[in-house]
Amino acid sequence: MIKSNKKWGVLDTAILAVVVLIGIYMAYRVQGILHYRWNWGAIPQYLFRFDTDSGRWLPNLLVLGLFTTLRLSIWATLLATMIGTTVALLRISKNLFLRLTSTAYVALIRNMPPLVLVFIFYYFLGDQILPRVGIDEWVAGLSPGTQSLLGFFFGPVNLLVPFLSALLTLALFEGAYITEIIRAGILSIEQGQWEAAGALGMNPWRRMRHIILPQAIPRMLPPLAGQFISTIKDSAIVSVLSIQELTFQGMELMAATYLTFEIWITITALYLLLTLSCSLIESKMEHRFRNKFQPVN
């Protein structure tokens, strides 16, 4: 086993010094050349606000946008994983029509600009399909407690249709990339494992469930976690559709307050908080899976 050297070296010090110098230079350019007046004291009120009626601190625009981004990313990843798993199995199917159809879906999504796909999917789903399903009427008929629970998982119920439209759009987009991750993970399992499972009389479903996937999951986990992080970043695309996620809230605040640098630096920090937390969780999960499925010598 190769052990990584985690000691702090001269190169690390040099890189840190360069980063600090770049930061100082940028601050000088902003304040000295552009004559920008920093006002960091105004930012906390857009993160949390004090509600005099309840006597509690409540999340404000930026934190609410962060919650929407998190909800959108989690649900989109779950749905995209289901789509990706289904399409990946179709891509390795023996049926030619299923293989061609699934390949066409992946090729179309991966070779089109994301913004174009967002507009196509959103306006087709949001304007043509979801309103005819009657979601607003269904939500209006729910009890207040159920509506509150629905709001916790999906955001404000009055914005449920736009949220679901953005969710389906993002899931269809990310599903094409997850398809290739899952397909590659399944095909990476040695041919002997497939043959041994077949020799034991297992049908394709049991072979996939008990033999192939337990070995493929540890290999798929790092790229899947990376795709989830990518989904968090890609969720900013739906801000062009007025979905009130973090980037949209930032643009609205910037237009109203002109605190350009403070707001975008804060949004950058919030995105980093999400992505770095996910990276840490992924690292622990990968280590756990590797230990669980480590071959015994």
Contacts in CASP RR format, 6 or more apart in sequence:
PFRMAT RR
TARGET T0000
AUTHOR 0000-0000-0000
METHOD contacts of the structure
MODEL  1
MIKSNKKWGVLDTAILAVVVLIGIYMAYRVQGILHYRWNWGAIPQYLFRF
DTDSGRWLPNLLVLGLFTTLRLSIWATLLATMIGTTVALLRISKNLFLRL
TSTAYVALIRNMPPLVLVFIFYYFLGDQILPRVGIDEWVAGLSPGTQSLL
GFFFGPVNLLVPFLSALLTLALFEGAYITEIIRAGILSIEQGQWEAAGAL
GMNPWRRMRHIILPQAIPRMLPPLAGQFISTIKDSAIVSVLSIQELTFQG
MELMAATYLTFEIWITITALYLLLTLSCSLIESKMEHRFRNKFQPVN
30 36 0 8 1.000
30 261 0 8 1.000
31 38 0 8 1.000
36 261 0 8 1.000
38 261 0 8 1.000
38 262 0 8 1.000
39 259 0 8 1.000
39 262 0 8 1.000
40 262 0 8 1.000
42 257 0 8 1.000
42 259 0 8 1.000
42 262 0 8 1.000
43 259 0 8 1.000
43 262 0 8 1.000
43 263 0 8 1.000
43 266 0 8 1.000
45 60 0 8 1.000
46 60 0 8 1.000
46 61 0 8 1.000
46 62 0 8 1.000
46 253 0 8 1.000
46 263 0 8 1.000
46 266 0 8 1.000
47 59 0 8 1.000
47 60 0 8 1.000
47 62 0 8 1.000
47 63 0 8 1.000
47 266 0 8 1.000
48 57 0 8 1.000
48 58 0 8 1.000
48 59 0 8 1.000
48 60 0 8 1.000
48 63 0 8 1.000
49 57 0 8 1.000
49 58 0 8 1.000
49 59 0 8 1.000
49 60 0 8 1.000
50 56 0 8 1.000
50 57 0 8 1.000
50 58 0 8 1.000
51 57 0 8 1.000
51 58 0 8 1.000
59 67 0 8 1.000
61 249 0 8 1.000
61 250 0 8 1.000
61 252 0 8 1.000
61 253 0 8 1.000
62 246 0 8 1.000
62 249 0 8 1.000
62 250 0 8 1.000
62 253 0 8 1.000
62 263 0 8 1.000
62 266 0 8 1.000
62 267 0 8 1.000
62 270 0 8 1.000
64 244 0 8 1.000
64 249 0 8 1.000
65 244 0 8 1.000
65 245 0 8 1.000
65 246 0 8 1.000
65 248 0 8 1.000
65 249 0 8 1.000
66 246 0 8 1.000
66 270 0 8 1.000
66 274 0 8 1.000
67 155 0 8 1.000
68 155 0 8 1.000
68 163 0 8 1.000
68 243 0 8 1.000
68 244 0 8 1.000
68 245 0 8 1.000
68 246 0 8 1.000
69 232 0 8 1.000
69 235 0 8 1.000
69 236 0 8 1.000
69 245 0 8 1.000
69 246 0 8 1.000
69 247 0 8 1.000
69 274 0 8 1.000
70 232 0 8 1.000
70 274 0 8 1.000
71 153 0 8 1.000
71 154 0 8 1.000
71 155 0 8 1.000
71 163 0 8 1.000
72 163 0 8 1.000
72 166 0 8 1.000
72 167 0 8 1.000
72 170 0 8 1.000
72 235 0 8 1.000
72 238 0 8 1.000
72 243 0 8 1.000
72 245 0 8 1.000
73 228 0 8 1.000
73 231 0 8 1.000
73 232 0 8 1.000
73 235 0 8 1.000
73 274 0 8 1.000
75 154 0 8 1.000
75 167 0 8 1.000
75 171 0 8 1.000
76 167 0 8 1.000
76 170 0 8 1.000
76 171 0 8 1.000
76 174 0 8 1.000
76 231 0 8 1.000
76 235 0 8 1.000
77 171 0 8 1.000
77 174 0 8 1.000
77 227 0 8 1.000
77 228 0 8 1.000
77 231 0 8 1.000
79 167 0 8 1.000
79 168 0 8 1.000
79 171 0 8 1.000
80 170 0 8 1.000
80 171 0 8 1.000
80 172 0 8 1.000
80 173 0 8 1.000
80 174 0 8 1.000
80 175 0 8 1.000
80 178 0 8 1.000
80 227 0 8 1.000
80 231 0 8 1.000
81 175 0 8 1.000
81 178 0 8 1.000
81 224 0 8 1.000
83 171 0 8 1.000
83 172 0 8 1.000
83 175 0 8 1.000
83 178 0 8 1.000
83 179 0 8 1.000
84 175 0 8 1.000
84 176 0 8 1.000
84 178 0 8 1.000
84 179 0 8 1.000
84 182 0 8 1.000
85 178 0 8 1.000
85 182 0 8 1.000
87 102 0 8 1.000
87 105 0 8 1.000
87 106 0 8 1.000
87 175 0 8 1.000
87 176 0 8 1.000
87 179 0 8 1.000
88 102 0 8 1.000
88 178 0 8 1.000
88 179 0 8 1.000
88 180 0 8 1.000
88 182 0 8 1.000
88 183 0 8 1.000
88 186 0 8 1.000
89 208 0 8 1.000
90 98 0 8 1.000
90 99 0 8 1.000
90 101 0 8 1.000
90 102 0 8 1.000
91 99 0 8 1.000
91 102 0 8 1.000
91 103 0 8 1.000
91 106 0 8 1.000
91 179 0 8 1.000
91 183 0 8 1.000
92 99 0 8 1.000
92 183 0 8 1.000
92 186 0 8 1.000
92 187 0 8 1.000
93 99 0 8 1.000
93 102 0 8 1.000
102 179 0 8 1.000
105 176 0 8 1.000
105 179 0 8 1.000
106 176 0 8 1.000
106 179 0 8 1.000
106 180 0 8 1.000
108 176 0 8 1.000
109 117 0 8 1.000
109 172 0 8 1.000
109 173 0 8 1.000
109 175 0 8 1.000
109 176 0 8 1.000
109 177 0 8 1.000
110 176 0 8 1.000
110 177 0 8 1.000
110 180 0 8 1.000
114 173 0 8 1.000
114 234 0 8 1.000
114 237 0 8 1.000
115 237 0 8 1.000
115 240 0 8 1.000
117 169 0 8 1.000
117 172 0 8 1.000
117 173 0 8 1.000
118 169 0 8 1.000
118 173 0 8 1.000
118 237 0 8 1.000
118 238 0 8 1.000
118 240 0 8 1.000
118 241 0 8 1.000
119 240 0 8 1.000
119 241 0 8 1.000
121 165 0 8 1.000
121 168 0 8 1.000
121 169 0 8 1.000
121 172 0 8 1.000
121 173 0 8 1.000
122 165 0 8 1.000
122 166 0 8 1.000
122 169 0 8 1.000
122 238 0 8 1.000
122 241 0 8 1.000
125 164 0 8 1.000
125 165 0 8 1.000
125 168 0 8 1.000
125 169 0 8 1.000
126 161 0 8 1.000
126 162 0 8 1.000
126 165 0 8 1.000
130 161 0 8 1.000
130 164 0 8 1.000
130 165 0 8 1.000
131 161 0 8 1.000
135 160 0 8 1.000
135 161 0 8 1.000
135 164 0 8 1.000
136 160 0 8 1.000
136 161 0 8 1.000
139 147 0 8 1.000
139 150 0 8 1.000
139 157 0 8 1.000
139 160 0 8 1.000
142 150 0 8 1.000
147 157 0 8 1.000
150 157 0 8 1.000
150 160 0 8 1.000
151 157 0 8 1.000
154 160 0 8 1.000
154 163 0 8 1.000
154 164 0 8 1.000
155 163 0 8 1.000
159 244 0 8 1.000
162 241 0 8 1.000
162 242 0 8 1.000
162 243 0 8 1.000
163 243 0 8 1.000
165 241 0 8 1.000
166 238 0 8 1.000
166 241 0 8 1.000
166 243 0 8 1.000
169 238 0 8 1.000
170 231 0 8 1.000
170 234 0 8 1.000
170 235 0 8 1.000
170 237 0 8 1.000
170 238 0 8 1.000
173 234 0 8 1.000
174 227 0 8 1.000
174 230 0 8 1.000
174 231 0 8 1.000
174 234 0 8 1.000
177 227 0 8 1.000
177 230 0 8 1.000
178 224 0 8 1.000
178 227 0 8 1.000
181 220 0 8 1.000
181 223 0 8 1.000
181 224 0 8 1.000
181 227 0 8 1.000
182 216 0 8 1.000
182 220 0 8 1.000
184 220 0 8 1.000
185 216 0 8 1.000
185 219 0 8 1.000
185 220 0 8 1.000
186 208 0 8 1.000
186 212 0 8 1.000
186 213 0 8 1.000
186 216 0 8 1.000
188 216 0 8 1.000
188 219 0 8 1.000
189 212 0 8 1.000
189 215 0 8 1.000
189 216 0 8 1.000
193 211 0 8 1.000
193 212 0 8 1.000
193 215 0 8 1.000
194 207 0 8 1.000
194 211 0 8 1.000
194 212 0 8 1.000
196 211 0 8 1.000
197 206 0 8 1.000
197 207 0 8 1.000
197 210 0 8 1.000
197 211 0 8 1.000
197 212 0 8 1.000
198 207 0 8 1.000
202 210 0 8 1.000
202 211 0 8 1.000
214 293 0 8 1.000
215 293 0 8 1.000
217 289 0 8 1.000
217 293 0 8 1.000
218 286 0 8 1.000
218 289 0 8 1.000
218 290 0 8 1.000
218 293 0 8 1.000
221 282 0 8 1.000
221 285 0 8 1.000
221 286 0 8 1.000
221 289 0 8 1.000
222 282 0 8 1.000
222 286 0 8 1.000
225 278 0 8 1.000
225 279 0 8 1.000
225 281 0 8 1.000
225 282 0 8 1.000
225 285 0 8 1.000
225 286 0 8 1.000
226 278 0 8 1.000
226 279 0 8 1.000
226 282 0 8 1.000
228 278 0 8 1.000
228 282 0 8 1.000
229 275 0 8 1.000
229 278 0 8 1.000
229 279 0 8 1.000
232 271 0 8 1.000
232 274 0 8 1.000
232 275 0 8 1.000
232 278 0 8 1.000
233 271 0 8 1.000
233 275 0 8 1.000
235 245 0 8 1.000
236 245 0 8 1.000
236 246 0 8 1.000
236 247 0 8 1.000
238 245 0 8 1.000
238 248 0 8 1.000
239 245 0 8 1.000
239 247 0 8 1.000
239 248 0 8 1.000
239 251 0 8 1.000
242 248 0 8 1.000
246 267 0 8 1.000
246 270 0 8 1.000
246 271 0 8 1.000
247 267 0 8 1.000
250 263 0 8 1.000
250 264 0 8 1.000
250 267 0 8 1.000
253 259 0 8 1.000
253 263 0 8 1.000
254 260 0 8 1.000
254 263 0 8 1.000
254 264 0 8 1.000
257 263 0 8 1.000
END
